Amino acid sequence: MNLTSEKAQHAAAIVRKLRESGFSAYFAGGCVRDLLLEREPADYDVATSATPDAVMRLFPRTYAVGAQFGVVLVPGREEQDQASAVHDNYNIEVATYRSDGAYSDGRHPDQVRFSTEARLDVQRRDFTINGLMLDPVSGEVLDYVDGRKDLETGTIRAIGDPELRFAEDKLRLLRGVRFAARFGYTMEPKTFAATRRLAPQIHQVSQERVRDEIVKMLTEGRARRAFELLDETGLLEQVLPEIKRMQGVQQPPQFHPEGDVWIHTLMLLEGLPSGVSKTLALGALLHDVGKPPTFRVAPDRIRFDEHAEVGTAMAAEICRRFRMSNDETAEVCALVANHMRFADVKRMKESTFKRFVRLPHFDEHLKLHRLDCLASHRDLELYDFTCKKLRELPPEQIRPRPLITGEDLIAAGYQPGPRFKELLAAVEDAQLEGSVRTREAAMELVRSLTTSQ
């Protein structure tokens, strides 16, 4: 068990100080699970018998980020200012042992009762694999819920009555699916059955929280299994009905021998590596979301007329529903809107190709196209062509310095107006094509365009 990282040492020091002051304290939750699995935890949490007031008295700089629930943040770097402290990677959450009252909103307890017993604190946690505690000094593991056994057998099991655990916090419905997918575990039958029964209640959870769980599922390296489990538990239809509608939507076999749109999307998700960007992951999930509403059987084959355009509008609505930022929404929508353009790269004019590869974050467009091909016909000819051409084109040819500007047109006696944009675009096209290389030639092109009308 590796506790040598700076963050682990900081958390262990907090435990020691709490104990020296007469309180019990342990590492708790996901960090214990990850340490037992020999994974480096993303965060370290400490559970203690000390009340929030006692924790804040013991440590000179603390932040009561959830004091009503017994949670105090202990920053890890003394030189930080207060504004940046809550964002520091070395912050440790210190939570008082507690038992919870009813959860009227399906997310937060109406009442919290602090406790001095670690055993009681564990009972209110979500899954057995997250209900372990660890003494960082002796290495002793406190296991009141058979969490170690479930780690060994690869089982996701709710602590106690699964319906009660899920009723307390509906987000646990999604978290159970995510943990099962991330670790390749099986959901224990009663936990699985409770998830299916309570799936419609996921709407009690804020869209931001749902979004965060979906994004984690997509970016933790097991996206296909996560979405298969979402479907099996009935959660997919609740949180992303647009994806559920892909099932049974057939595709032309000459382009998609793998099967329907759902199977194609699952295969594409299978290719997403751990740590992939949020925007590429969502672009991959949504790239064909416009196919179900545009499906038609033409005389020659199955067609999806303008599915990229329809899908872009649908992706924008999903991003809005998930409270994505404007920049993230723009990138996801761009991925959906442009994913079919690779079919034309060999026929594009030089100017069109250069404008295409100038799209913001074009590397993500390229990655999505590769994933799309590998999840269907597996022909990477157009991907290889694009990569080769990109390698051969110097950056200054893809995005050259403009030969003329609007100021040049004004200086030459042209009246400003909407026509300026057309003239400058025509000059840039000629420059990208290589037919115009100097300022003089650019102005000559402008004169020819204005005198010919």
Backbone torsions as a table, in degrees:
resi	resn	phi	psi	omega
1	MET	NA	118.4	-172.7
2	ASN	-93.5	113.8	177.5
3	LEU	-120.8	33.5	-174.2
4	THR	-93.1	-12.2	-178.3
5	SER	-66.3	156.8	-178.7
6	GLU	-60.4	-39.2	-179.1
7	LYS	-68.7	-39.7	177.8
8	ALA	-63.2	-40.4	-180.0
9	GLN	-66.0	-38.5	177.6
10	HIS	-63.8	-44.3	179.2
11	ALA	-64.3	-40.3	179.0
12	ALA	-64.3	-36.5	178.8
13	ALA	-65.5	-35.5	176.9
14	ILE	-64.7	-43.1	178.1
15	VAL	-60.3	-45.5	-179.0
16	ARG	-62.2	-42.1	-178.7
17	LYS	-66.1	-39.5	177.1
18	LEU	-61.7	-42.1	-179.1
19	ARG	-69.0	-39.0	178.1
20	GLU	-62.7	-22.1	179.9
21	SER	-94.4	8.8	174.2
22	GLY	94.1	9.2	179.7
23	PHE	-104.9	156.5	169.5
24	SER	-88.2	150.2	-178.5
25	ALA	-160.3	143.6	-179.1
26	TYR	-147.9	158.1	162.8
27	PHE	-67.4	146.1	-177.2
28	ALA	-144.0	153.3	171.3
29	GLY	81.5	-141.6	-172.2
30	GLY	-61.5	-30.2	-179.0
31	CYS	-66.8	-35.6	177.7
32	VAL	-67.2	-45.6	175.8
33	ARG	-53.8	-49.8	-177.0
34	ASP	-65.8	-39.0	178.8
35	LEU	-63.2	-40.1	178.6
36	LEU	-68.5	-27.3	176.7
37	LEU	-87.7	4.1	-178.8
38	GLU	60.4	40.4	173.8
39	ARG	-113.0	149.1	177.4
40	GLU	-79.6	117.9	-179.5
41	PRO	-64.6	145.7	174.5
42	ALA	-74.1	-32.3	-178.6
43	ASP	-142.0	156.7	174.1
44	TYR	-118.9	127.4	177.2
45	ASP	-114.8	143.7	179.5
46	VAL	-116.7	132.9	173.2
47	ALA	-110.8	140.8	-172.7
48	THR	-149.3	160.0	174.1
49	SER	-81.7	-10.5	179.7
50	ALA	-70.3	138.1	176.6
51	THR	-73.8	163.6	177.7
52	PRO	-55.0	-40.7	179.1
53	ASP	-61.8	-41.1	179.6
54	ALA	-65.9	-40.4	178.8
55	VAL	-62.5	-42.9	-178.0
56	MET	-69.8	-26.9	175.6
57	ARG	-74.6	-32.8	-176.1
58	LEU	-74.3	-35.0	-174.6
59	PHE	-111.0	130.4	-171.7
60	PRO	-64.8	-30.5	-178.0
61	ARG	-129.3	105.3	179.1
62	THR	-135.0	163.7	179.8
63	TYR	-134.8	121.5	-177.2
64	ALA	-82.0	75.8	-175.0
65	VAL	-72.6	-22.0	178.2
66	GLY	-154.1	49.3	-173.1
67	ALA	-59.4	-31.1	-179.8
68	GLN	-66.1	-21.9	175.4
69	PHE	-104.6	8.9	176.6
70	GLY	85.3	17.7	-175.1
71	VAL	-107.9	125.9	178.2
72	VAL	-126.1	138.0	179.6
73	LEU	-96.6	126.6	176.5
74	VAL	-109.9	109.3	-177.7
75	PRO	-69.6	155.6	-173.5
76	GLY	-101.9	-4.7	-177.7
77	ARG	-131.3	115.3	-175.5
78	GLU	-65.2	-25.1	-175.2
79	GLU	-80.2	-4.4	-179.3
80	GLN	-69.2	150.3	170.1
81	ASP	-88.8	166.7	-173.4
82	GLN	-63.4	-34.8	-176.2
83	ALA	-64.9	-34.0	-176.2
84	SER	-94.7	-10.2	-171.6
85	ALA	-60.8	-41.3	-175.4
86	VAL	-71.8	-6.8	178.7
87	HIS	-106.6	0.0	-174.0
88	ASP	-73.0	143.7	-178.0
89	ASN	-69.7	-14.0	-176.1
90	TYR	-103.9	13.1	176.0
91	ASN	-69.5	142.6	178.8
92	ILE	-120.8	128.4	174.9
93	GLU	-84.3	125.8	177.6
94	VAL	-113.0	116.8	-174.8
95	ALA	-116.8	135.7	177.7
96	THR	-75.4	138.3	173.1
97	TYR	-51.4	138.6	-178.2
98	ARG	-154.8	163.6	165.3
99	SER	-123.9	149.3	-172.5
100	ASP	-108.9	149.4	172.4
101	GLY	-84.4	-156.0	-179.8
102	ALA	-67.7	156.7	177.9
103	TYR	-114.9	85.4	-175.9
104	SER	-64.5	-33.9	-177.4
105	ASP	-93.0	4.0	179.5
106	GLY	69.2	18.4	-178.3
107	ARG	-144.9	-41.1	-176.3
108	HIS	-126.7	144.5	178.6
109	PRO	-69.6	140.9	177.0
110	ASP	-69.6	-30.8	-177.0
111	GLN	-144.1	139.6	178.2
112	VAL	-118.8	130.6	176.9
113	ARG	-114.1	115.7	179.3
114	PHE	-70.4	150.3	-175.8
115	SER	-136.2	165.8	174.3
116	THR	-108.7	4.9	-175.2
117	GLU	-110.6	123.9	176.7
118	ALA	-64.2	-37.9	-178.2
119	ARG	-58.6	-42.1	-179.7
120	LEU	-67.3	-37.0	179.7
121	ASP	-62.9	-39.5	-177.1
122	VAL	-63.0	-34.9	-173.5
123	GLN	-63.9	-20.9	-177.9
124	ARG	-94.0	-0.3	-179.8
125	ARG	-80.4	173.2	-168.8
126	ASP	-81.2	-64.5	-173.4
127	PHE	-121.2	153.3	-174.7
128	THR	-59.1	-35.4	-178.4
129	ILE	-70.7	-15.4	176.6
130	ASN	-103.5	6.9	-176.4
131	GLY	-104.4	19.4	-179.2
132	LEU	-93.6	151.0	173.6
133	MET	-126.2	152.0	-174.7
134	LEU	-135.0	133.4	171.6
135	ASP	-86.6	108.6	-176.4
136	PRO	-70.7	-12.4	179.9
137	VAL	-85.2	-50.4	-177.0
138	SER	-94.7	-19.2	-175.8
139	GLY	84.9	2.1	-180.0
140	GLU	-68.3	138.8	177.8
141	VAL	-107.7	127.9	174.4
142	LEU	-94.5	120.0	-176.3
143	ASP	-131.7	99.6	-178.9
144	TYR	-97.4	-3.3	-171.5
145	VAL	-130.5	17.4	-177.5
146	ASP	59.9	35.6	179.0
147	GLY	-67.1	-34.8	-179.6
148	ARG	-66.8	-37.2	177.7
149	LYS	-63.3	-41.8	179.7
150	ASP	-69.6	-29.5	172.3
151	LEU	-64.7	-40.4	-178.4
152	GLU	-69.8	-36.7	-177.7
153	THR	-92.1	-6.4	-179.7
154	GLY	69.9	56.2	-174.8
155	THR	-125.9	133.2	171.6
156	ILE	-98.3	112.2	-176.0
157	ARG	-131.5	128.3	176.0
158	ALA	-67.5	147.4	176.4
159	ILE	-75.7	124.5	-179.9
160	GLY	71.3	-139.4	-179.2
161	ASP	-78.7	115.1	-176.2
162	PRO	-61.8	-35.6	179.9
163	GLU	-65.0	-37.2	177.5
164	LEU	-68.1	-43.5	179.5
165	ARG	-61.0	-42.5	-179.0
166	PHE	-73.1	-34.0	178.1
167	ALA	-64.0	-32.5	178.8
168	GLU	-65.7	-40.1	-175.2
169	ASP	-149.0	102.9	-174.8
170	LYS	-66.1	-20.5	177.5
171	LEU	-62.0	-24.7	179.2
172	ARG	-61.2	-23.5	175.7
173	LEU	-58.8	-45.8	179.2
174	LEU	-75.2	-37.5	-179.1
175	ARG	-62.7	-38.0	177.9
176	GLY	-61.5	-43.0	176.5
177	VAL	-62.2	-45.1	-177.3
178	ARG	-63.3	-43.8	179.8
179	PHE	-64.8	-41.0	179.1
180	ALA	-60.6	-42.6	179.9
181	ALA	-70.4	-47.6	-175.5
182	ARG	-58.4	-42.5	-175.5
183	PHE	-96.4	-3.2	-177.7
184	GLY	70.1	32.4	-177.1
185	TYR	-95.3	168.7	176.3
186	THR	-105.4	139.6	176.1
187	MET	-79.7	127.7	178.2
188	GLU	-58.1	139.7	-171.3
189	PRO	-50.9	-45.3	-178.5
190	LYS	-67.8	-36.2	177.6
191	THR	-67.1	-41.3	177.8
192	PHE	-63.9	-46.0	-177.9
193	ALA	-63.2	-40.1	178.5
194	ALA	-65.4	-37.1	177.8
195	THR	-61.9	-45.2	179.2
196	ARG	-62.9	-42.9	-177.7
197	ARG	-65.8	-37.2	-173.7
198	LEU	-96.7	0.2	-176.7
199	ALA	-51.3	-41.5	-179.7
200	PRO	-62.5	-17.8	-178.8
201	GLN	-83.2	0.3	179.4
202	ILE	-62.6	-18.1	-179.0
203	HIS	-69.4	-11.0	174.8
204	GLN	-72.5	-15.7	-178.7
205	VAL	-88.8	142.4	179.9
206	SER	-62.4	150.5	-179.9
207	GLN	-63.2	-31.8	177.7
208	GLU	-62.1	-42.1	179.3
209	ARG	-67.8	-41.5	176.8
210	VAL	-60.8	-47.5	178.9
211	ARG	-55.0	-46.1	-177.1
212	ASP	-61.5	-39.6	178.1
213	GLU	-68.0	-42.0	178.9
214	ILE	-62.5	-43.3	179.5
215	VAL	-62.7	-41.8	177.6
216	LYS	-62.1	-41.7	177.3
217	MET	-58.5	-39.3	-177.0
218	LEU	-75.5	-23.4	-170.6
219	THR	-113.1	2.7	-178.1
220	GLU	-94.4	4.1	173.9
221	GLY	96.1	-1.5	178.9
222	ARG	-131.5	44.2	-173.0
223	ALA	-62.9	-40.3	-178.8
224	ARG	-60.9	-50.1	-178.4
225	ARG	-62.4	-37.0	178.7
226	ALA	-60.2	-44.2	-177.6
227	PHE	-76.0	-28.9	171.6
228	GLU	-63.6	-42.3	178.9
229	LEU	-68.9	-38.1	175.0
230	LEU	-56.6	-41.5	179.8
231	ASP	-68.8	-45.4	-177.2
232	GLU	-63.4	-32.1	-178.5
233	THR	-88.3	-4.9	-178.6
234	GLY	83.7	1.7	-178.7
235	LEU	-77.1	-29.7	-177.1
236	LEU	-59.2	-45.4	-179.1
237	GLU	-62.8	-27.1	-178.9
238	GLN	-80.9	-43.7	-172.4
239	VAL	-95.6	-27.7	-179.8
240	LEU	-142.6	69.1	-179.1
241	PRO	-60.2	-25.7	178.8
242	GLU	-63.9	-33.1	178.4
243	ILE	-77.1	-38.0	177.3
244	LYS	-57.2	-36.8	-177.3
245	ARG	-69.5	-9.4	176.3
246	MET	-70.0	-22.0	-175.1
247	GLN	-66.6	129.8	178.6
248	GLY	83.0	-1.9	178.4
249	VAL	-83.9	102.7	-174.9
250	GLN	-70.1	158.9	-179.8
251	GLN	-130.0	159.4	178.8
252	PRO	-63.0	121.4	-174.0
253	PRO	-62.8	-24.4	-179.4
254	GLN	-67.8	-24.4	177.9
255	PHE	-106.2	-26.5	-176.0
256	HIS	-132.9	73.6	179.4
257	PRO	-67.5	-12.9	-176.0
258	GLU	-72.6	-24.1	179.8
259	GLY	131.1	-150.7	-173.1
260	ASP	-75.3	179.6	-174.9
261	VAL	-64.3	-35.4	178.6
262	TRP	-63.3	-48.5	179.4
263	ILE	-61.9	-43.2	178.6
264	HIS	-59.0	-44.9	-178.9
265	THR	-65.8	-41.0	177.1
266	LEU	-60.9	-42.6	179.6
267	MET	-64.2	-37.2	178.0
268	LEU	-67.1	-41.9	177.9
269	LEU	-62.5	-32.6	179.1
270	GLU	-62.7	-26.1	-179.9
271	GLY	-84.7	-4.7	-179.9
272	LEU	-75.2	121.6	179.8
273	PRO	-78.1	160.6	174.3
274	SER	-62.5	137.0	179.3
275	GLY	88.1	4.1	178.6
276	VAL	-61.0	152.7	-178.1
277	SER	-66.0	152.3	178.9
278	LYS	-58.7	-42.4	-175.7
279	THR	-69.9	-41.6	178.1
280	LEU	-65.5	-39.9	-179.9
281	ALA	-61.9	-45.7	179.5
282	LEU	-69.9	-35.9	175.7
283	GLY	-61.7	-39.9	177.5
284	ALA	-63.9	-44.4	180.0
285	LEU	-63.1	-38.7	-169.9
286	LEU	-102.0	0.2	-171.1
287	HIS	-59.5	-32.1	179.6
288	ASP	-111.2	22.4	-177.3
289	VAL	-64.4	-19.5	178.7
290	GLY	-83.9	-2.2	-177.8
291	LYS	-72.3	-45.9	-179.6
292	PRO	-54.3	-46.9	-179.1
293	PRO	-74.6	-11.6	-179.3
294	THR	-109.4	5.5	-178.3
295	PHE	-61.5	132.8	170.2
296	ARG	-153.7	151.4	177.6
297	VAL	-101.2	107.9	178.4
298	ALA	-89.2	168.8	179.2
299	PRO	-58.1	-32.8	-176.3
300	ASP	-90.5	-37.3	-177.6
301	ARG	-172.3	174.8	173.5
302	ILE	-66.7	137.2	179.8
303	ARG	-132.8	155.5	176.9
304	PHE	-131.6	74.8	-174.2
305	ASP	-61.4	126.0	176.3
306	GLU	56.5	33.7	-178.7
307	HIS	-67.9	-26.5	177.6
308	ALA	-68.1	-40.9	179.3
309	GLU	-68.0	-44.5	178.1
310	VAL	-64.2	-41.7	179.8
311	GLY	-64.2	-34.5	178.3
312	THR	-62.3	-44.1	178.3
313	ALA	-64.4	-39.2	178.8
314	MET	-67.6	-40.3	178.4
315	ALA	-62.8	-39.4	178.6
316	ALA	-62.1	-40.5	179.7
317	GLU	-67.4	-40.9	178.5
318	ILE	-64.6	-43.6	177.9
319	CYS	-62.7	-38.8	176.9
320	ARG	-64.0	-43.1	179.5
321	ARG	-62.0	-36.2	-179.3
322	PHE	-86.7	5.4	177.9
323	ARG	58.0	40.6	175.4
324	MET	-71.4	155.1	176.9
325	SER	-69.3	162.7	179.4
326	ASN	-61.1	-42.0	-179.3
327	ASP	-65.7	-43.0	178.8
328	GLU	-64.6	-41.6	178.7
329	THR	-61.9	-43.3	-179.4
330	ALA	-61.6	-41.4	-178.3
331	GLU	-70.3	-43.0	178.2
332	VAL	-61.3	-45.0	179.8
333	CYS	-65.2	-36.2	177.5
334	ALA	-64.3	-39.1	178.5
335	LEU	-63.1	-43.3	179.2
336	VAL	-67.7	-43.4	-175.4
337	ALA	-65.4	-33.5	-171.0
338	ASN	-104.8	1.1	-171.7
339	HIS	-67.4	-21.2	179.3
340	MET	-87.5	-9.6	-174.7
341	ARG	-70.1	-20.3	178.9
342	PHE	-62.6	-23.3	178.3
343	ALA	-61.6	-21.2	-175.5
344	ASP	-105.7	4.5	-170.8
345	VAL	-60.3	-33.3	-179.2
346	LYS	-73.8	-21.4	-177.9
347	ARG	-100.0	-5.3	-176.9
348	MET	-68.9	142.6	167.8
349	LYS	-63.8	159.6	-179.7
350	GLU	-57.3	-42.0	-178.5
351	SER	-64.8	-39.7	-179.8
352	THR	-66.8	-42.8	179.5
353	PHE	-62.3	-44.5	-178.1
354	LYS	-66.1	-37.5	176.1
355	ARG	-66.5	-37.2	179.6
356	PHE	-61.2	-50.1	-176.4
357	VAL	-75.1	-6.6	174.1
358	ARG	-86.1	-0.3	177.5
359	LEU	-55.9	141.0	176.4
360	PRO	-55.8	138.0	179.1
361	HIS	57.1	44.4	-177.6
362	PHE	-61.4	-24.8	177.9
363	ASP	-58.5	-33.0	178.7
364	GLU	-73.5	-35.6	175.0
365	HIS	-61.3	-42.3	-179.2
366	LEU	-65.9	-42.9	178.7
367	LYS	-64.0	-40.6	178.8
368	LEU	-63.8	-42.2	178.9
369	HIS	-60.6	-42.4	179.0
370	ARG	-62.7	-45.3	178.2
371	LEU	-61.7	-39.9	-179.9
372	ASP	-61.6	-44.4	179.4
373	CYS	-65.1	-45.7	-177.2
374	LEU	-66.7	-22.3	179.3
375	ALA	-93.2	9.8	179.5
376	SER	-139.2	-104.7	-175.3
377	HIS	-79.9	-14.5	177.4
378	ARG	66.6	17.0	178.1
379	ASP	-90.8	113.7	-177.4
380	LEU	-101.3	21.5	-176.9
381	GLU	-59.1	-47.2	-177.6
382	LEU	-71.1	-33.9	175.3
383	TYR	-63.7	-48.2	-180.0
384	ASP	-63.4	-39.4	178.6
385	PHE	-60.5	-46.1	-179.2
386	THR	-63.6	-44.8	179.8
387	CYS	-61.8	-43.7	-178.8
388	LYS	-63.6	-44.2	-178.8
389	LYS	-66.7	-37.1	177.4
390	LEU	-63.2	-39.7	179.7
391	ARG	-65.8	-32.8	-175.6
392	GLU	-83.8	-19.8	-177.0
393	LEU	-91.1	118.9	174.9
394	PRO	-63.9	147.3	-179.8
395	PRO	-54.7	-35.0	-177.9
396	GLU	-70.0	-17.3	175.0
397	GLN	-85.9	-29.1	178.4
398	ILE	-75.8	-41.0	-179.4
399	ARG	-130.4	71.1	-176.0
400	PRO	-73.5	157.8	174.5
401	ARG	-66.6	132.6	-178.5
402	PRO	-57.7	136.9	178.2
403	LEU	-73.3	-35.3	177.5
404	ILE	-139.6	161.2	178.2
405	THR	-127.6	179.1	176.3
406	GLY	-60.6	-33.7	178.8
407	GLU	-63.5	-36.5	176.9
408	ASP	-63.7	-39.1	179.8
409	LEU	-66.7	-40.5	177.8
410	ILE	-63.3	-43.3	-180.0
411	ALA	-63.2	-27.7	179.9
412	ALA	-85.6	0.8	174.8
413	GLY	99.7	6.4	179.6
414	TYR	-84.0	139.8	-179.8
415	GLN	-80.3	129.7	178.4
416	PRO	-58.7	145.4	179.1
417	GLY	170.9	-176.5	-178.9
418	PRO	-57.0	-27.3	-179.0
419	ARG	-63.1	-28.0	-179.4
420	PHE	-54.3	-45.9	-176.9
421	LYS	-61.3	-41.9	179.5
422	GLU	-64.3	-43.6	-178.2
423	LEU	-65.1	-43.9	-179.6
424	LEU	-67.0	-35.3	177.6
425	ALA	-67.2	-39.5	178.5
426	ALA	-64.6	-39.6	177.3
427	VAL	-65.5	-42.1	-179.7
428	GLU	-65.1	-40.4	176.9
429	ASP	-57.5	-47.3	-179.8
430	ALA	-63.6	-36.9	177.9
431	GLN	-65.5	-43.0	179.4
432	LEU	-67.7	-32.5	177.7
433	GLU	-74.1	-19.3	-179.6
434	GLY	91.6	5.0	-178.6
435	SER	-86.5	-15.3	176.8
436	VAL	-128.8	125.0	-174.1
437	ARG	-126.4	-9.9	-176.6
438	THR	-128.4	163.8	178.4
439	ARG	-63.6	-39.8	-179.2
440	GLU	-62.3	-43.7	179.3
441	ALA	-65.9	-34.9	178.4
442	ALA	-64.5	-44.4	180.0
443	MET	-67.1	-34.3	176.8
444	GLU	-64.2	-38.7	177.5
445	LEU	-64.5	-40.7	177.6
446	VAL	-61.1	-44.5	180.0
447	ARG	-61.7	-41.2	-179.6
448	SER	-67.1	-35.4	-179.7
449	LEU	-71.5	-34.2	-177.6
450	THR	-82.9	-27.8	-179.6
451	THR	-85.6	-17.1	-177.4
452	SER	-84.4	-3.6	-178.3
453	GLN	-108.2	NA	NA
